[in-house]
Amino acid sequence: MNPEARQEALRRHGLTETQDGFELTAEGFQRASRRARDLRQQGDPEAVRMMALSPEDPDRWEYCRCLQIEAFTAEERASGF
């Protein structure tokens, strides 16, 4: 994955890269929340617990950030990077 494609993938997943790691954008939070709803419907206990939290709760944001990092990493691996 070249640098431009990597930046596009980060944007698509709603992530920005900082010195300290990845930060989640509001768009990324929305995407991850949709994914978490799907996981909740499949009976994932962590998704059930996290989706019960308020959207402003930092734990829910962290859960969503992890979901997006996981999705980004899977895409990056699939690209052969």
C-alpha positions, 0 to 999 in steps of 0.5 A: 500500500503506497502512502497515498492509498494508506492515507485514503484507507485511514480517511475511509475508516475515520482515523487520523494518525498521530505521534501517539497512535490513531485517533478516531474522527466523528465519521469513524465513530459513526462507521464503527457504531454501525459495525457495533450494532451489527455485532450486537445483533449477532450477540457479541457480548462486548458490543452489547455492553458498549452500545448500551453506553452513551455516545459521549462515553469515552469507553464507547469511543475507545471501543469504536476506535479499536473497531476501526483500527482493526478494520484498517489493519485488516485492509492494510494486511490484505493489500500486502503492505 
